[in-house]
Each structure stands twice: as C-alpha cells, then as structure tokens.
Amino acid sequence: MLNVKPVKLLPVREQAASSLREAIISQDIKQGEILTLETTAKALGISVTPVREAFQILARDGLIELAQNRAAVVLGMSIKNIREHYEIRAALEAEACRLACKNKADLTEVEHCLNSAENALTNNNSTQYSDYNQSFHYNIWLASGNSRLVNMLSELWNGLSMGVKTTKSQYANKSQAEHQKIFDELKIYNVDGAATAMYSHIIRSMNDMLTRYE
C-alpha cells in the first residue's frame, strides 16, 4: 500500500467561500451577478448547506448582498477593498508564523506540504499544487496553536492570487520559492524572519492580483 498522506484542507464551507471569493476578486464573477444556492452548490459539487454558510461569510465581508429566494447579489471589489483584505491576511499570517516559532511547533506537516507541492510542480499538476499551497498555509495556522486565528484566516482564504502578467506555472514557481523561504525561517524558529517572509509573500500576492485592476 502506498504511504500517501491525505491533504489537509479547509472545511467545506471555507473552501466554498474561498472559491467564490477568488472568482469575485479576480473578476471571473462580475459585479451585479446573481448567485443562487442551488446553482452555486451544483457548480462547486457540494451540498446547499455549506454554500449557504459561505454566502454568510462573504456577506460579512461585503462581497455579496443576501437576497430573497435563496440568492445573493455580487457587490464586487474595489482596489481599496483588495488592499484591506490582503493587508489583514498578511498581518494575521505573519502572526501565525510568530506563534508557531514561539511554540517550537512540530512542522512535519508543513514540510510535507512544501515537498509535495514541489513534486506537483515537477509533474505539471496545477490542481494538486493548488491543494498543497492551501494546505501549506493551513498547517502553519494550525501550528500557531491559536484556534481563533485559524478560524479568522480560514474565512479570509482566497486561493491562488493570479495576476494578468504571469502564467499559472510562473505564479506557482514564484510562490513555491517564497514558501521555501518561509519554511527555512520556521524550521530554525526565527520569529521575526518567518513573520517577515510570510508578510512579504502575502503582499506580493496582493500586488499580483492588483494587476487585474490596472
């Protein structure tokens, strides 16, 4: 039997919110579009319940407005909103790195995700890379030991921050190199180094995404 670890991903409602947030931020879902629970659930391949919960998360973020008949109106994103979103993520993810270092956390799962993502890149498997990218971040949050921080970051996750000036392969390789720098600091429990590397990674992601709004 193959010794393959399952990929530790976000709960279903956060994954649904992430997929929708990513599509709204990248403008694949346009301002003014109507989303219904049933059609969204079918598109995502999940049940209606986590989609309803995802709608509530996105409504709190101001990305959609809940409407009657189990629907929601997409409010869209502004450059200001995108900056605020990524700035909050950068601050919280940097703090997760600080806490993981201070706790001398077990980083086995983080390292596994890093190595598995590298294998996915070698095999040109973008879907698998995306999963391990998410799991890399998620396992760092878990390593912080702060459940509230994990919950907050889970609801902010928005997937790959693809801009218009790079291919998926170029983005993945750039992101993987930054993940390696983050892990290099984490494994020696360098509090400031790990936090700075993560903060820079998230802000770079923001700048990539903003190319869609230039």
C-alpha positions in Angstrom: 0.0 0.0 0.0 1.2 3.5 -0.9 2.3 5.6 2.0 0.4 8.8 0.9 -0.8 11.3 3.4 -4.2 12.9 2.8 -4.1 16.7 2.0 -5.3 18.7 5.0 -7.6 21.3 3.5 -10.0 23.9 4.8 -13.5 22.8 5.9 -16.1 22.7 3.1 -17.8 26.0 3.9 -14.5 27.8 3.9 -13.5 26.1 0.7 -16.7 27.3 -0.9 -16.2 30.8 0.4 -12.6 30.7 -0.9 -13.7 29.6 -4.4 -16.3 32.3 -4.6 -14.0 35.0 -3.1 -11.2 34.1 -5.6 -13.6 34.4 -8.5 -15.0 37.7 -7.3 -11.6 39.2 -6.6 -10.2 38.0 -10.0 -13.4 39.4 -11.7 -14.4 36.0 -13.1 -17.7 36.6 -11.3 -18.8 40.2 -12.1 -20.4 42.8 -10.0 -24.2 42.6 -10.2 -24.3 38.9 -11.0 -26.9 36.9 -9.1 -25.8 33.7 -7.3 -28.3 31.2 -6.1 -27.7 28.5 -3.6 -28.7 25.6 -5.9 -26.7 26.6 -9.0 -23.6 27.6 -6.9 -23.8 24.3 -5.0 -24.1 22.4 -8.3 -21.1 24.3 -9.8 -19.0 23.6 -6.7 -20.1 20.0 -6.5 -21.2 20.3 -2.9 -24.5 20.4 -0.9 -26.5 23.6 -0.4 -25.7 23.9 3.4 -22.0 24.8 3.1 -22.9 27.2 0.3 -25.4 29.0 2.5 -22.7 29.3 5.2 -20.2 30.6 2.6 -22.8 33.2 1.4 -23.0 34.4 5.1 -19.2 34.7 5.3 -19.0 36.7 2.0 -21.9 38.9 3.1 -20.0 39.8 6.2 -17.0 40.7 4.1 -19.2 43.0 1.9 -18.6 40.9 -1.3 -22.2 39.9 -1.7 -25.6 41.1 -0.5 -28.1 38.3 0.5 -31.4 38.5 -1.4 -34.7 36.7 -1.3 -35.3 33.3 -2.8 -32.0 31.8 -1.6 -30.0 34.1 -3.8 -27.2 36.8 -3.4 -26.1 39.8 -5.5 -22.4 40.2 -6.1 -21.2 43.6 -5.0 -17.7 43.3 -6.5 -14.4 44.5 -5.3 -12.5 47.8 -5.3 -8.8 48.3 -5.1 -9.3 49.7 -1.6 -11.1 46.5 -0.6 -8.5 44.3 -2.1 -5.7 46.1 -0.3 -7.5 45.9 3.0 -8.2 42.2 2.5 -4.6 41.3 1.8 -3.2 43.6 4.5 -5.3 41.9 7.1 -4.2 38.5 5.8 -0.6 39.5 5.8 -0.8 40.7 9.4 -2.6 37.6 10.6 -0.5 35.1 8.7 2.7 36.8 9.9 1.4 36.4 13.5 0.7 32.7 12.8 4.3 32.3 11.9 5.5 34.1 15.0 3.3 31.9 17.2 4.5 28.7 15.5 8.1 29.8 16.2 7.5 30.8 19.8 5.7 27.5 20.4 8.5 25.5 18.8 5.7 23.8 16.9 6.1 20.5 15.1 6.5 21.4 11.4 6.3 18.0 9.9 3.0 18.6 8.1 4.2 22.0 6.8 7.4 20.4 5.4 5.3 17.6 3.8 3.1 20.1 2.0 6.2 22.0 0.8 7.8 18.9 -0.6 4.5 17.6 -2.1 3.9 20.9 -3.8 7.4 20.7 -5.3 6.5 17.3 -6.7 3.3 18.6 -8.1 5.2 21.4 -10.0 7.6 18.8 -11.3 4.7 16.8 -12.7 2.9 19.9 -14.0 -0.1 19.1 -11.8 -1.6 22.6 -11.1 -4.7 21.3 -9.3 -2.5 19.2 -6.9 -0.2 22.2 -6.4 -3.2 24.4 -5.5 -4.3 21.9 -2.9 -0.8 21.7 -1.3 -0.5 25.5 -1.5 -3.6 25.8 0.6 -2.5 23.1 2.9 0.9 24.7 3.5 -0.7 27.8 4.8 -3.4 25.9 6.7 -0.9 23.8 8.6 1.1 26.9 9.6 -2.1 28.4 11.0 -2.7 25.2 12.9 0.9 25.3 14.2 0.2 28.6 15.7 -1.9 26.9 18.4 -4.5 29.7 18.2 -7.9 28.3 17.2 -9.4 31.8 16.8 -6.6 32.8 14.5 -7.2 29.6 12.4 -10.9 30.4 12.1 -10.3 34.0 11.0 -7.7 33.0 8.4 -9.9 30.2 7.1 -12.6 32.7 6.4 -10.2 35.0 4.6 -8.6 32.5 2.3 -9.0 33.2 -1.4 -6.9 30.7 -3.2 -4.2 31.5 -5.8 -3.8 35.2 -6.3 -3.3 35.1 -10.1 -2.5 38.3 -11.8 -2.7 39.0 -15.5 1.0 39.2 -16.1 2.0 35.7 -15.2 1.0 32.2 -16.2 -0.2 29.7 -13.6 3.2 27.9 -13.9 5.2 31.1 -13.3 3.0 32.0 -10.4 3.3 28.6 -8.8 7.1 28.6 -9.1 7.4 32.0 -7.6 5.0 31.1 -4.8 6.9 27.9 -4.1 10.2 29.7 -3.8 8.6 32.1 -1.3 7.2 29.1 0.6 10.7 27.7 0.9 12.0 30.9 2.4 9.2 30.9 4.9 9.9 27.3 5.9 13.6 28.0 6.1 12.9 30.6 8.8 10.2 28.5 10.5 12.4 25.4 10.9 15.0 27.4 12.9 12.2 29.1 14.8 13.3 32.6 13.7 10.3 34.6 14.9 11.0 37.8 13.0 12.4 36.1 9.9 9.4 33.8 9.5 6.9 36.6 10.0 8.7 38.9 7.6 8.9 36.2 4.9 5.2 35.4 5.2 4.2 39.1 5.2 6.2 39.7 2.1 4.7 36.7 0.4 1.1 37.9 1.0 1.8 41.4 0.0 3.4 40.2 -3.2 0.3 38.1 -3.8 -1.8 41.3 -3.4 0.3 43.2 -5.9 -0.1 40.3 -8.4 -3.9 40.4 -8.0 -4.0 44.2 -8.4 -2.7 43.8 -12.0 -6.2 42.8 -12.8 -7.4 46.2 -11.9 -4.8 48.4 -13.6 
